[in-house]
Amino acid sequence: MKIAYRKTLTVLSLFISFISCSAQTLPLYTALENIPNNAHVKDTNNELIPYIGTYKANYEGKEITLFITKEEDKFFDYGDQKFFRDALVVKYIIKNSGGTILQDTKNNNLDIDFNSTKIKSTQNSVIFFYSGTNCSVGWGDVYLKKINATQISWEYRPNDIVTTAAKCPPTLDTTIYLPETKDLIFTKQ
C-alpha cells in the first residue's frame, strides 16, 4: 500500500511540476519571436499604467475620444503561436462637428481589435495593432507616445485603405474614421 501511495504521489508531483513549467512568465518587452506557446507576457514593471485613461483630440472637425484600459492575460492567437499578454485595449468614439456619433466602439460591440502589441519603454511609446473597420479596411499600426502625464502623441499608419467588391458588400460603411495623421496630440480628461 505504501509503495502504491508513493508512486501515486510521485506521479502527481511530476504532473503538477510539468503544468507549472509549461506556463512560462516573461517580461512585457519580450520580442514576439521569443514567446513560446502558452506563455504569459506580464507587465511586471507597470509600464502600461501611465497610458490608461480617457483622452480627447480634435482633427479635421471631428472629436476623437480614446478610452484606454489595461487587460491582463489577453489571449493572442497567431496560428502556430498562442500566448497571453498584458495589453492596453483601446475603444473610441468619434463625433462630427455637430456632435453626431460617426463611430462608437466603446458602447457598440463592433468586431474591431485595437490593442497594444509592443512597448518601447526607452522611447515612452506603445505600438498598437488596429484591425480596421468593416472588412478590415484601414488595418494597421497606431503609435502612441507619452509626452507628459496628461498628453500622448498619435500616429496612425494604415496598411490597407481600399476595398474591392469581392472583399466587402457595398452596403457596409468602410469609412476610416480614425485620424490618418502623425503627431496629433490627445489630452487626458
Disulfide bonds with the S-S distance in Angstrom:
Cys135-Cys168 2.13
